[in-house]
Structure formats: C-alpha cells, structure tokens
Amino acid sequence: MILIVGAIIVVVSTLGGYAALGGKLAVLWQPFEVVIICGAALGGYIIANPTDVLKRTLGAIKLAMKGSTARKHTYLELLSLLYQILKLAKQKGNLAIETHIEKPEESQLFQQFPSITSNTVVMTFLCDHLRLMTMGSEEPHEMEALMDEEIETHSHGQQKIAGALQTVADGMPALGIVAAVLGVIKTMGSITEPPEVLGKLIGGALVGTFLGVWLSYGFIGPVASKAKQMYEDEDKFLHCIKSALLAHMNGSSPQVSIEFARKVLYAEARPSFYEVEEAVEALPPVA
C-alpha cells in the first residue's frame, strides 16, 4: 500500500508539475517510446538472469508492494514458539521434540503459531537444525558455522533478485537515450517539414530520455531498494532462531535463550522484554 502511495506521488508530482508549467500532457503520450524502452529492458533482464531469478521476480515485486512479514507480532510468535520448543527440550530432552519437527503441520505445538508455520523458509530452517540437535549434534561452534553458511546462502539467493532489478533501473536511462536517438533519426527523415511538425517530432523523441530516467529513479530503482530491505528483514527470522538454538546448546534456560534471540532484532520491530514475558506466560503447557 505504501509503495502504491509513493508511486501516485511520483506521478502526480511529475505530471502535475509539468502541466502547471503549461506543458501539454498529450505530448508525453508516446507509446512506441515505451515499447522500445520497456521491451529492451525486459529482453535484457531475460538475457542477464537465470531462470530461477526470473521466476521469483514477481514474488519480489509483490513483497515490495505488500511489505515484509517481519513485524513485532510475528517476531513475538516466533519467540513464543522457540520458548515452547526449548522448554520441552529442557524438560524432557532433545528427543522429545522429534515428533513435532517431523510433522509440524500435525503438531499442536506448532499450530499455535500460524504466522510462523506458514513461512516455509523459517520452518525449514528451524526444523532442519532442531533435527540435527535430536541426532546428537552437541558442538555449538559447528552448529553456528553451519547456520551462518545457510543464512548467507539464502540471503545471497534473495539479494540476486533485488540486484537484478537494480541493474535494470541503472540501465533504463541509457535505454531512454536509445529511444530518443531513434526518434531523432526519424525526425531527420522529415527535415524538410515545417517547424511546427519538426518541433512535435523532436519533442516526441526527447520523451524517450524523460521516460528512461523517470522509470528508473521514480519506480524501478525504489522497488529494487524496497525488495532488498524486505529480504534483509526476513533474514532476521533466521538470525533469531540461530541465537536461540545456540544459547540452548550452551546450556541457557529457555527464558535466557529467547532473550538472546530477541536482542538480534531491529529495535523498531523488537518486542520488549515484558511483552515477550507476558506472551510466554500465557502459553499452554507443553506436551
């Protein structure tokens, strides 16, 4: 929603300012300039990126439009889930959580936290490393190295999409120049026409430069930047899990473990100590 509001502000400010100066909006209607610029940008994007990036591009744009799921209430759910899991592991041993992580969709423990169970990336990361714990992995530094590697790999894969969009944004002004040059070539073929005809043709050609810069800095670049920020926010779920599990493996109580996890969150979305305490106290007994 915020992205749409921003786009409206860009359009109204640009076109409204142009019209207020006495410019004629009809002159800006150059559909073939749009075809040249956007078509070349799309073709270049397809050439430059592997299939997996192309498939996930729409998802990145949707994420930028919808906003990240990394909000205070979602983090609170994750911390509560971690507390329940670690409390069970502390009371009955790591093997007690095995039945829950093998079929989390059937586990009453997991189903208390729908915002987390619906996140495939978070659930896979959590269950995989809990499974390693139940299999006897007891070296925190080895687990930390493994989790760091997985987080880095996941982050790099996500950032490839934001980087690809940013590359398109960087190239749009140059493609605008290409469209403008083609417009000038067309104009030179009508050099014998009267000034009013030439003026219209030259104005249409210059629209290409305008569109390239406008689309780059007004739309595509901001979307790429927003997607990058959203992916960084999503990565915090994994860092949160990592901190809690490592604290547990080092012998900390569930309360201390989730406090370690809480501390890695960004301040603007981090639940307070008392909010977490109130949430875990309201949880049903683990079974």
C-alpha positions in Angstrom: 0.0 0.0 0.0 2.8 2.4 0.9 4.5 1.6 -2.4 1.4 2.5 -4.3 1.0 5.8 -2.4 4.6 6.6 -3.3 4.0 5.8 -7.0 1.0 8.0 -7.0 3.0 10.9 -5.5 5.7 10.4 -8.2 3.2 10.5 -11.0 1.2 13.4 -9.6 4.3 15.5 -8.7 5.9 14.9 -12.1 3.0 15.2 -14.5 1.2 17.8 -12.3 4.3 20.0 -12.2 4.7 19.7 -15.9 1.1 20.6 -16.6 1.3 23.5 -14.1 4.2 24.9 -16.1 2.0 25.0 -19.2 3.2 21.7 -20.7 0.7 19.6 -22.8 0.3 16.1 -21.4 -0.7 14.8 -24.8 2.9 15.3 -26.0 4.1 12.8 -23.4 1.9 10.1 -24.9 4.5 8.2 -26.9 3.5 4.5 -26.7 6.3 3.3 -29.1 8.9 5.0 -27.0 7.6 3.0 -24.1 7.7 -0.2 -26.2 11.4 0.5 -27.1 12.5 1.2 -23.5 10.5 -1.3 -21.6 10.8 -4.0 -24.3 14.6 -3.6 -24.4 14.8 -3.6 -20.6 12.7 -6.8 -20.4 14.7 -8.5 -23.0 18.0 -7.6 -21.3 16.6 -8.8 -18.0 15.8 -12.2 -19.5 19.2 -12.4 -21.1 21.1 -11.5 -17.9 19.4 -13.6 -15.3 18.9 -17.4 -14.8 15.5 -19.0 -14.8 15.1 -19.1 -11.0 15.6 -15.4 -10.7 13.1 -14.8 -13.5 10.5 -17.0 -11.8 11.0 -15.2 -8.4 10.9 -11.7 -9.8 7.2 -11.2 -9.5 7.4 -12.5 -5.9 10.0 -9.9 -5.1 7.7 -7.1 -6.6 4.7 -8.5 -4.6 6.8 -8.5 -1.4 7.8 -4.9 -2.1 4.2 -3.9 -2.6 2.8 -5.9 0.3 5.6 -5.3 2.8 7.6 -7.7 4.9 6.0 -10.1 7.3 8.8 -9.2 9.8 6.7 -7.3 12.2 6.5 -7.2 16.0 3.6 -9.6 16.4 5.3 -12.1 14.0 8.5 -11.9 15.9 6.5 -12.4 19.1 5.0 -15.6 17.7 8.5 -16.8 16.7 9.9 -16.1 20.2 6.9 -17.9 21.8 7.4 -20.9 19.5 11.1 -21.1 20.3 10.3 -20.8 24.0 7.8 -23.7 23.8 10.3 -25.9 21.9 13.3 -25.2 24.1 11.2 -25.6 27.3 10.1 -29.1 26.1 13.7 -29.9 25.1 15.0 -28.8 28.5 12.4 -30.7 30.5 12.3 -33.9 28.5 15.5 -33.9 26.4 16.0 -33.0 22.8 14.4 -36.3 21.6 11.1 -35.1 22.9 10.8 -32.5 20.1 11.4 -35.1 17.4 7.7 -35.9 16.8 6.9 -32.2 16.5 9.5 -31.4 13.9 8.9 -34.4 11.7 5.3 -33.5 11.1 4.9 -29.8 12.2 1.7 -29.5 10.2 0.2 -32.1 12.6 1.8 -30.8 15.8 -0.4 -28.9 18.2 2.7 -27.1 19.5 3.5 -25.6 16.0 -0.1 -25.0 15.1 -0.4 -22.4 17.9 1.7 -20.1 15.7 0.2 -19.9 12.2 2.2 -16.9 11.1 5.4 -18.9 11.6 4.2 -22.3 10.3 3.0 -20.6 7.0 6.6 -19.3 6.4 8.3 -22.2 4.5 11.8 -20.8 4.8 11.6 -20.2 8.5 10.0 -23.6 9.2 12.6 -25.5 7.0 15.5 -23.7 8.7 14.1 -24.3 12.2 13.2 -27.9 11.8 16.4 -28.8 10.0 18.6 -27.5 12.8 16.3 -28.9 15.5 16.7 -32.3 13.8 20.4 -32.0 13.9 20.1 -31.4 17.7 18.0 -34.5 18.1 20.6 -36.5 16.1 23.2 -35.7 18.6 24.9 -32.6 17.3 26.3 -31.1 20.5 29.0 -28.7 19.3 27.7 -25.1 19.3 30.5 -23.7 17.2 29.9 -26.4 14.5 26.2 -25.6 14.5 26.9 -21.9 14.4 29.1 -22.3 11.3 26.5 -24.4 9.6 23.7 -21.9 10.3 25.8 -18.9 9.2 26.6 -20.7 5.9 22.9 -21.4 5.3 21.8 -17.9 6.2 24.4 -16.4 3.9 23.4 -18.7 1.1 19.8 -17.9 1.5 20.4 -14.2 1.7 22.6 -14.2 -1.4 20.0 -16.1 -3.3 17.3 -13.5 -2.3 19.5 -10.5 -3.0 20.2 -11.7 -6.5 16.7 -10.7 -7.4 17.0 -7.2 -5.8 20.3 -6.8 -7.6 18.8 -7.8 -10.9 16.1 -5.2 -10.6 18.6 -2.6 -9.6 20.6 -3.4 -12.7 17.5 -2.8 -14.8 17.0 0.5 -13.1 20.6 1.5 -13.8 20.2 0.7 -17.5 16.8 2.5 -18.0 18.3 6.0 -18.6 20.6 4.6 -21.3 17.7 2.8 -23.0 15.8 6.1 -22.8 18.7 7.7 -24.8 18.4 4.8 -27.3 14.7 5.6 -27.8 15.5 9.3 -28.1 18.2 8.7 -30.7 15.8 6.5 -32.8 13.3 9.4 -32.5 15.9 11.9 -33.8 16.7 9.5 -36.7 13.0 9.5 -37.6 12.9 13.3 -37.3 15.9 13.7 -39.6 13.9 11.9 -42.2 11.4 14.7 -42.1 13.9 17.5 -42.1 12.0 19.3 -44.9 8.8 19.6 -42.9 7.8 23.0 -41.4 9.0 23.9 -37.9 5.7 23.0 -36.1 6.0 19.5 -37.4 9.7 19.2 -36.6 9.1 20.6 -33.1 6.5 17.9 -32.4 8.8 15.2 -33.7 11.8 16.4 -31.7 9.6 16.7 -28.6 8.4 13.1 -29.1 12.0 12.0 -29.4 13.0 13.7 -26.1 10.2 11.9 -24.3 12.3 8.8 -24.5 15.1 10.3 -22.4 12.5 11.5 -19.9 10.8 8.1 -19.7 14.1 6.3 -19.2 15.2 8.5 -16.3 11.7 8.7 -14.8 11.0 5.0 -14.8 14.5 4.3 -13.4 14.6 6.7 -10.4 10.9 7.0 -9.8 9.8 3.4 -9.9 12.2 0.5 -10.7 15.1 1.7 -8.5 12.9 2.3 -5.5 11.2 -1.1 -5.9 14.6 -2.8 -6.0 15.7 -0.9 -2.9 12.5 -1.9 -1.1 12.9 -5.5 -2.1 16.4 -5.5 -0.7 15.2 -4.1 2.6 12.4 -6.6 2.8 14.7 -9.5 2.3 17.1 -8.2 5.0 14.1 -8.0 7.4 13.1 -11.6 6.5 16.6 -12.8 7.3 16.1 -11.7 10.9 13.8 -14.6 11.4 16.8 -16.9 10.7 19.2 -15.0 12.9 16.7 -15.1 15.7 16.4 -18.8 15.5 20.1 -19.2 15.3 20.7 -17.2 18.5 18.1 -19.1 20.5 19.3 -22.5 19.5 23.0 -21.7 20.2 22.1 -20.3 23.6 20.2 -23.5 24.3 23.1 -25.7 23.2 25.4 -23.7 25.5 23.1 -24.6 28.5 21.0 -21.5 28.8 17.4 -21.7 30.1 14.5 -21.2 27.7 13.9 -17.7 29.1 17.6 -16.7 28.6 17.7 -18.3 25.1 14.8 -16.3 23.7 16.3 -13.2 25.2 19.4 -13.8 23.2 17.1 -14.2 20.2 15.1 -11.1 20.9 18.3 -9.0 21.1 19.2 -9.6 17.4 16.0 -8.0 16.1 15.9 -4.4 14.8 14.8 -2.0 17.5 11.7 -0.7 15.6 10.2 -4.2 15.4 11.6 -5.8 18.5 9.1 -6.8 21.2 10.0 -5.6 24.7 11.2 -7.9 27.4 7.9 -7.5 29.2 5.9 -8.2 26.0 7.8 -11.4 25.5 7.4 -12.4 29.2 3.7 -11.8 29.1 3.3 -13.8 25.8 5.2 -16.9 27.1 3.3 -16.8 30.4 0.1 -17.0 28.5 1.2 -20.1 26.6 -0.4 -23.5 27.4 1.8 -26.2 29.0 4.0 -28.1 26.5 3.3 -31.7 26.0 
